[in-house]
């Protein structure tokens, strides 16, 4: 029944009503949840038609089951949710320590803008106003003499803050604290094409020049990275010799940036040779790349920046980050004819659940993919015309 008798014999509508509240200029909505609890909330409008639209949306949410999420977002501020996110979803093992630090740094600017707002009050328009304001802000750096202004903020810096905000609100959606993520309707107001450094794909001739002047341990690092696509400082440098199985040409990765990065990875013959050579170079250590300093905080090498820069200068190759060797690995797989979706899985960046579908045959498939690697990628001559020689 849509109507029932009240105690005074008067019929009441259980769908909901609008009423004016004392000391308030706004219309208020009164309705019952699915559980029969009475909900009262301000429509925040003085217009009757808008108030009726508000009530209809609440009743629709009631019947499709999204009302608890909407009400939850109206009782939780962004700052409160950010605290929960930092404690429960920002730290390892959910995300890497570097990502956690990025979240902390971004929230230094996001909290003043959105901290006091309820999750439901964060709109695409408010986000776009924030982004536009940040792009007009100056970049300030702390020095011994105080703060120095170094021009405007880079679009990449502001875009990183948008990514962190999107990440935090995506978790709120999954936790049913927010109906939709307002960041999905936001278009970044600045072009990133000129501000983002494009990855460098190392050619085989460049690799030969770099390896020729590189110290032995760095040469082994280069070969392993371009042959297997490992993350240099998260997976390779902390690796212990017990993780390397030369007999079966496998390595085991117990810790990675993403859950899909954990597991076994086959190696090519070139990578196997590099692993074997490195193990022979460090016979007294349990680590493949032990730190040469006894005062080091960690027992393995944690930075290759200086030696990498010096090696590139000696080889006459323009500087590019060591991490770009992962891009070289992916390029060579693609040039060898490996499907794009499987290249992503070889990089171990995708969803862990998708990767597990290949668990029965993934090592065989990986070996087949590695066998197709084209180490001459981007160096083939461009052939014009459609005619083929006899």
N, C-alpha and C positions, 0 to 999 in steps of 0.2 A: 504493500500500500504506500502511495506517495504521500498520503496525509494521515495523521493520527490525532486522537483527541488528547488535549492537555488536561491537567488536573482541574482547571476551571471550566472544562467543557468546550473550550475554544479550539478549533482546528489549527494546526501549525504545519508549515511546509518543512519537510525534512531535507529538501534539496538545498536550501540556503536562503538567506535574506540580507538585505542592505538596511542600514540604519545610521542615524546621526548620533554621535556620541557627545556627551557634555564636555565642554572646553576643547572641542576639536572641530576644525573646519572641514575635515575630510570625511568621506563616506567610509563606513566600516562594514566588513562582510562577516556574516555569522553562518557557519555550516557545520556539518558533522563529517568526521572522517569515516573510513570504512569500518573502523573499530567502534564507531558510535560516539567518539569523544567530540565535544563541542570545540570548534576552533573559531577564534575571533582575531581578526587582523585588519589593519588599516589598508585601504586601497590606495592611499596617498594621492587621491584626486578629489576635487570638488565637483567634477562633472559626473552626472548621474549615469550617462551612457558608458563612459569609461569605467566607472565602478561596476556596472553590470557586466561589461566585458571581462573585467578582472575576476568577478565571481564565476562566470562561465568557465574561464580558464582553470580556476581552482577545482571546479566540479569535474571538468574533463580529466584533470590530473588525478583526481580521486578515483575515477572509474578505470583509468588505464594503469593505475598502480604507481605513479610517479610522485604523488603528493608527499609522502614521507621525505623524499629527496629534496623537494622544493622547500619544505618547512625546515629541514635541517640546515639548508644553506642560508636561511633567514635568521638563524640563531648562532652562527659561527662566523667570526671575523677572519679576515685573511691572515692577520698576524697570529691568531690562535692556530689556524690550520698550518701555517708555515712552521710553527714550533713543532707540531706533530709530525710534519713531513721531514724536518731536519733530524728528528730523533728516530723515526721509524722507517723512512724510505730513502734517506739521502746518503747514509753511511754504508760502508761495506757490510754484508755481501751484496746488498741491493745495487749499490753503485760504487764506483772506485773512489778512493780518497781524493783524487784530483777533481772528480766531478763534484764531490761534497764541498770542496773549497770553492769551486765555481758557484755553487748554489749559495754559499755564505756570502761571497763577494757581491753577487747580484742582489741578494736580499737587503744589503745595506742601502740600496737605492729604491728597491721595490716597496719596502716597508713604509717609508715616509709617504709614499703615494697611495698605497692600497691597504696599509695595515689596519686602519680603523674601520674600513668598509666591510660590510657583510659579504660573504661569498656571492650571494644573489644580487648584490648591488654593483658588482664589477661588470661593466658593460664593454662591448667593443669600442664604443666612442671614448670611454674613459681611458682605455688602453692606448688608443691612437693619439689622444692628447698627451699622454705620458711619453710616448715614443717621440713625438714631434718636439716636445720640450727637451728631452734628453739629447736629441740630435743638435739642438741649438746651444747646449751647455758646453762649457770650457773643460778641457782636460787639465786637471790640477795634480801636480806631483809634489810630494813632501820632500824637502831637502833640509840640510843643516841650517840654512838661513830662512827657512819657512816654506810656504807653498809657492810653486812656480806654475804659471799658466802656459801650457804648450799647445795652444790652438784648440780647435773644436774636437769633440769626441769622435772617434772613428765609427762609421756605421756598423762595423763588425762588433764593436763593444756593446752598442745598444741592442743589436740583434741577439747577442748572447743573453742579455737580460730578458728579452722576449722569449727566448727558448727556455730559460729557467722558469719563467712565469707559466708558460705552456705546460712544462713538465709537472709543476706543482698542481695546477688545476686539472690536469689529466688524471692524476692520482685521486683528486677529490671526486671526479666523475666516477672512477672505478669503485671508490669507497661509498658511492651513493650519498655524497654530501653536496653534490652539485648536479643539476640536470644536464647541462651542456657546457662545454668549455668556450667562453667568449673569445678566446684567442683564435679559434678556428675561423672567425669572421673578420679577422684583422689582416690587412695588407700592409706589409712593411713599407714605410713612406720613403725609403731611400734605396738606390741601386747598390747591390753588393758585388756586382761583376768586376768593378775595378778595385775593390778594397780587399777582396779575398785572394790570397796567394794561390795560384793554380798549381796543382801537383806536377812535379817534374818526373818524367818517365826516363829513367837512365837507359841509354843505349848500350849495346854489348861492347862497342868500341870505348865508350866512356868507362864502362866497368873494367875493361882490361887495363886502361891507363890508371884508374884509381887503385886497383889491386896491385899494380906493379910497384907503386910508391908507398903503399900502406904497410904498417907494421903487421907481423903475422897474425896477431889476434884480431885486428880490425879486418884483415882480409877474410878471416873465417866468419866474422860477423856479417860481412857484406854477402858472402856466398849463401849463408844460411837464410838471411832475410829475403833475398831475391828468389831463392829456390823454394821457400816454404811460407813466406808471408807472415812470419811471426811478429808480434808486437815487441819491439826491441827492449824496452825497459820494464815491461810488465811480465813478459813471458821468457825472453831469451837470456837477458843478463842475470836474473836471479836463478837460472836453471842449475840443478845439481846433476852430477854425473849419473846418479841412480835413475834419473828420468830418461836417460838415453839408452835405447836398446839397439845397438849396432847390428846384432845378429839378425833381428827381424826388421831392421830399418824403420824403427818407430821411436817417437818421443811421447812422453806423457806430460800433459799440461794440467797441474792440479789447481792452479789459480789463474784467473784471467779477468779482463775487464767486464765481460759479459758471461752469463751462464753457459751460452752456446760455445764459448771459447775453451771450456774445460773438457778434457778428453784426450784421446790418442790422435796423433797426426803422423802420417807416413812421410818419409823423406826420399828425395831423389838421390842418385849416386853421387852427384856433386856435393849435396848437403851432407851425405854420409861421410864423405872424405873430409869435409870441413870439421864436422863433429869429432872425427877420429883424430885429426891433427891437433885440435884444440885440447882434447883430453890428454894428449901426449905432451903438450906444452905446459900443462899445469898438473903434474903428477902428484904433488903433495897436498892438493886441496880437494875438498868434496864438491866445490863449485867449478863450473866450466870456465868462468871468467872471474877469478878471484881478484880482490882489490890489492894493488901493489903496496898500499899504505897500511901499516898496522894501526894507525890512529883513525882509520876510516870508521864511520858510524855503522856501515854494513860490510859484511865479509866479501861482497862482490862489487864489481864496477857499477856505479850508478849513473855516470855521465860520460858521454863520448864527444861532447860538443867541441872541445878544443882540438883533440886529435883528428876529428872529422874535418874541421875547418882547415887545419894545416895540410891534411892529406889532399883535399880538393884543390888547394892552392898549388901544391907540388904537381898535381896531375893536370893543372890548367883547365879545370872544370868549374864553371860558375857554381856558387854555393846553392845548395838545396838541403832541406832537413833530412836527416837519416831516416826518419819515419816514412819518407816518400818511397823508400824501397818496397814498402807494402803495395804501393800503387804500381810500381814496376812489375811486381809479382802478378798482380791482377791483370795488367795489360798483356803480359806474355801468355797468360792462360787464355785470355779472350782471343788473342791473335792465333793461338793454336787450335781454336775451334771449340773451346769449352763453353757450354751454355752459360748465359749471364747469371741465372739463378743459382747454378752450382758454383760459379766463381764467388758469389756472395757467401755461400756456405763454406767454401775453402778458406775464405777470410774470417769465417766464424763470427759474423756480425749479425746474422739473422736471429729470428725467434728460436729459442732452444727447443720448443715443442715441434717446430717444423723440422729442425735438424734431426730430432730423434726418430723421425719417420724413416730415415735412411740408416738407422743403427745397424741393421743386419748386414748390409752390403756397403756401408759408407767407406770402409778402408779400401775395398776393391775399387770403388768408384773414384776415390781420391787418387789412388795409384794410376788409374787410367787417365785421369785429368792431368796429373803431373807429367805423364809421358807425352802429352800433347803440347807441353809448354814450348812456345816459340821464343827462343832467346835472342832472335834477331828482330823482334817487334819494333816497328817504327823505322826500320832501316831498309826495308824492301824497296826496290825500285818501282816507281809508279809506271804502270804499263797503260798507254793510251790506245784507244781504238778497240774494235771488237774482233778484228781478224786474228786468227791464230796461225803461227808458222807451220808449214808443212813438215 
